[in-house]
Amino acid sequence: MLPFQDREFPDYTVRIFNRLIPEEELKWHIDEEDRWISPLGETDWLLQFDNKLPQRLKQGEAVFIPKGLYHRVIKGKGNFVITIRKSGSQ
């Protein structure tokens, strides 16, 4: 079972991480394709790439996650809602 719910649209996906999810379910992982993510609303959840410090995501700013790069999200307060666009459809 995945730690999020997706809502699919033609050009993007809205991904929702519930605020009640246990932190241990948010694991390091890699994606099989390049993607751009952007938070919908203000958030204190963080994104961390392999061998990098965690970074805060800002509403209206897209972050590129290359295929094959280890990364994870770090839980904050409230729900975490992002848009995901495959590379080339930003």
Secondary structure, DSSP 8 states (H G I E B T S, - for coil): --SSEEEE-SS-EEEEE-TTS-GGGS--B--SS-EEEEESS----EEEETTS--EE--TT--EEE-TT--EEEE--SS-EEEEEEETT--
